Amino acid sequence: IIIPTFNNLALTRQCLDSIQANTPQGLCEIIVVDNASSDGTTAFLKSESAAKRMQVVLNTKNQGFAHACNQGAQLANCPQLVFLNNDTVVTSGWLQAMLAAAERPQAGVVGAKLLYPDGRIQHAGIEFIQGIPDHPHRFAPANAPEVNAFRELDMVTGACFLIRKNLFQSLAGFDEIYQNGVEDVDLCLRVRGAGFTVAYQPEAVVFHHEGKSVGRFKHVQENLTIFLSAGANL
């Protein structure tokens, strides 16, 4: 489980506590890559690393989500990678459900059902809406039939994103041309282009405090311009 961090220490603690409470011991390793936090996160992560609870990478400058994820992937020893935002809270059985979905033939990427803290849907797959990748089920009730069916899609969010390590490496990971946005969409489409599936697993339920990282939406237009320009040249 690779968790990029930039400040928001309280959310990082909450995320890690939820993993410990809801993930069987020994099922995973945790790698946290910090992008030069200034709020006490660094000291906390050093103490967690010293206690051998996780691997920690402490960057001296913020190089963005994609770079941090790629760094973490290089250190991972497990055959499956899960990229998880630090503003998430996982629930019982979340990882087992994702791993089960990853056993399907030609499985490439598996995404989870993400809920806002109030229980409504934040993510249940991504689709193109008027040419822009977006969340069509945002704010839907968590028990709506359309968000509770396992299905293959074009794209899922990188907030909770499983992919086989060898596939991730063969595709050169997240494209670092993007700055905190669209990296997940781009990788999903490359996974599908390589002949693998992207799936939504509603049995993996994760709460998500969306967009809590500083600067998370700062580069939205730049990222979309790069993405749409690249798509036009395919």
C-alpha positions in Angstrom: 0.0 0.0 0.0 1.7 3.2 -1.2 0.5 6.4 0.4 1.8 9.8 -0.8 1.6 12.5 1.8 1.9 16.3 1.9 0.9 17.8 5.3 -2.5 16.9 6.8 -0.9 14.8 9.6 -4.3 14.2 11.3 -5.7 12.6 8.2 -2.6 10.5 7.6 -2.8 9.2 11.2 -6.5 8.4 10.6 -5.7 6.6 7.4 -3.0 4.5 8.9 -5.1 3.6 11.9 -7.9 2.5 9.6 -5.5 0.2 7.7 -4.3 -1.3 10.9 -7.8 -1.9 12.2 -9.3 -3.2 8.9 -6.5 -5.1 7.2 -5.3 -8.6 8.3 -1.8 -8.5 9.7 0.8 -9.7 7.2 -1.4 -9.2 4.2 0.4 -6.1 3.0 3.4 -3.8 3.5 2.9 0.0 3.8 5.1 2.5 2.1 4.6 6.2 2.8 6.2 8.8 0.5 6.2 12.3 2.0 6.5 15.3 -0.3 8.3 17.7 2.1 5.6 18.2 4.7 6.0 21.0 7.2 3.3 20.2 9.8 5.0 17.4 11.9 4.3 14.7 9.4 8.1 14.1 8.9 8.8 13.5 12.6 5.7 11.2 12.9 6.8 9.1 9.9 10.4 8.8 11.2 9.0 7.4 14.4 6.8 4.9 12.6 9.7 3.9 10.4 12.0 3.4 13.4 9.3 1.2 14.9 9.4 -0.8 11.7 5.7 -0.3 11.1 6.3 0.9 7.5 8.8 2.0 5.0 9.2 5.8 4.6 10.6 8.0 1.9 11.1 11.7 2.9 11.5 13.9 -0.1 13.2 17.3 0.4 10.7 19.0 -2.0 7.2 18.4 -3.3 7.5 16.6 -6.7 3.8 15.8 -6.9 1.5 12.8 -6.6 2.8 10.8 -9.7 6.4 11.0 -8.7 5.7 10.0 -5.1 3.7 7.0 -6.3 6.4 5.9 -8.7 9.0 6.2 -5.9 6.9 4.0 -3.6 6.4 1.4 -6.4 10.1 1.0 -6.8 10.4 0.0 -3.2 7.5 -2.4 -3.1 8.1 -6.1 -2.6 4.5 -7.3 -3.2 3.2 -8.4 -6.6 0.2 -6.1 -6.3 0.4 -2.3 -5.7 -2.4 -0.3 -4.0 -2.1 3.5 -4.3 -4.1 5.1 -1.5 -4.7 8.8 -0.7 -3.9 9.8 2.9 -7.3 11.4 3.2 -9.1 8.1 3.1 -10.4 5.7 5.8 -10.6 2.0 4.8 -13.3 -0.4 6.0 -13.4 -4.1 6.9 -12.6 -6.4 4.0 -11.6 -3.6 1.6 -8.2 -5.0 0.6 -9.4 -8.6 0.3 -12.2 -7.5 -2.0 -9.7 -5.7 -4.3 -7.3 -8.6 -4.3 -10.1 -11.0 -5.2 -11.1 -8.8 -8.2 -7.5 -8.7 -9.3 -7.5 -12.5 -9.7 -9.9 -12.2 -12.7 -8.5 -13.0 -16.1 -6.7 -10.1 -17.7 -7.3 -8.0 -14.6 -5.2 -4.8 -14.8 -6.6 -2.1 -12.5 -9.2 -2.4 -9.7 -10.9 0.6 -8.1 -13.0 0.9 -4.9 -16.3 2.4 -3.9 -15.5 5.7 -2.3 -17.9 7.5 0.0 -18.0 11.0 1.4 -17.9 11.2 5.2 -21.7 11.6 5.1 -22.1 8.3 3.3 -23.0 9.4 -0.2 -21.0 8.3 -3.2 -17.8 10.2 -4.1 -16.5 7.6 -6.7 -18.1 4.6 -8.4 -16.1 4.8 -11.6 -15.1 7.5 -14.0 -16.7 8.2 -17.4 -16.3 10.9 -20.1 -18.9 13.5 -19.6 -19.0 16.0 -22.5 -15.5 14.9 -23.3 -14.1 15.4 -19.8 -13.3 12.5 -17.3 -15.7 12.9 -14.4 -17.6 11.0 -11.7 -21.1 10.3 -13.0 -22.4 8.9 -9.7 -21.1 11.6 -7.4 -23.6 12.2 -4.5 -25.7 9.1 -5.3 -26.9 7.1 -2.3 -24.5 4.4 -1.3 -27.2 1.7 -1.7 -28.2 2.7 -5.2 -28.2 -0.4 -7.5 -25.9 1.2 -10.1 -23.1 1.7 -7.6 -23.2 -1.7 -6.1 -22.6 -3.9 -9.2 -19.1 -5.1 -10.1 -18.3 -4.0 -13.6 -15.5 -3.2 -16.0 -15.0 0.5 -16.9 -12.6 2.7 -18.8 -11.3 4.5 -15.7 -11.3 4.5 -11.9 -9.8 7.0 -9.4 -6.3 7.0 -8.1 -7.5 7.7 -4.6 -7.7 3.9 -4.1 -6.2 2.1 -7.1 -4.8 -1.5 -7.3 -2.6 -2.6 -10.2 -0.1 -5.5 -10.6 3.4 -4.3 -10.0 4.8 -5.9 -13.2 2.1 -4.2 -15.3 2.7 -0.9 -13.6 6.4 -1.2 -14.4 5.9 -2.3 -18.0 3.8 0.9 -18.5 6.4 3.1 -16.8 4.0 4.0 -14.0 2.1 7.2 -13.6 3.1 9.8 -16.2 4.8 12.6 -14.2 3.9 15.2 -16.8 0.6 15.6 -14.9 0.5 17.6 -11.7 -1.8 16.1 -9.1 -4.6 15.2 -11.5 -5.5 13.0 -14.5 -2.5 10.6 -13.8 -5.0 7.9 -12.8 -7.2 8.4 -15.9 -4.2 8.3 -18.2 -2.8 5.1 -16.7 -6.2 3.4 -16.8 -6.5 4.1 -20.5 -3.0 2.8 -21.1 -3.8 -0.3 -19.2 -6.8 -0.9 -21.4 -4.7 -0.2 -24.5 -2.3 -2.9 -23.3 -5.2 -5.4 -23.3 -6.1 -5.5 -19.6 -9.2 -4.6 -17.8 -10.1 -1.8 -15.5 -12.7 -2.8 -12.9 -14.9 -1.2 -10.2 -15.2 -3.3 -7.1 -18.1 -2.1 -4.9 -17.3 -4.5 -2.1 -14.1 -2.5 -1.3 -15.6 0.4 0.6 -13.4 3.4 1.5 -14.3 6.8 2.9 -12.7 9.7 1.2 -12.2 13.3 2.4 -11.8 14.5 -1.2 -9.3 17.1 -2.3 -7.7 17.8 1.1 -4.1 18.1 -0.2 -2.9 21.7 -0.6 -2.9 22.5 -4.3 -4.9 19.4 -5.3 -6.9 21.3 -7.8 -4.4 24.0 -8.7 -3.4 22.4 -12.1 -6.8 21.1 -13.3 -6.9 23.0 -16.6 -3.2 22.4 -17.4 -3.7 18.7 -16.8 -6.8 18.5 -18.9 -5.1 20.4 -21.7 -2.2 18.0 -21.7 -4.5 14.9 -21.5 -6.9 16.0 -24.3 -4.0 17.1 -26.5 -2.3 13.7 -26.1 -5.7 11.9 -26.8 -6.1 13.9 -30.0 -2.8 12.6 -31.3 -3.5 8.9 -30.6 
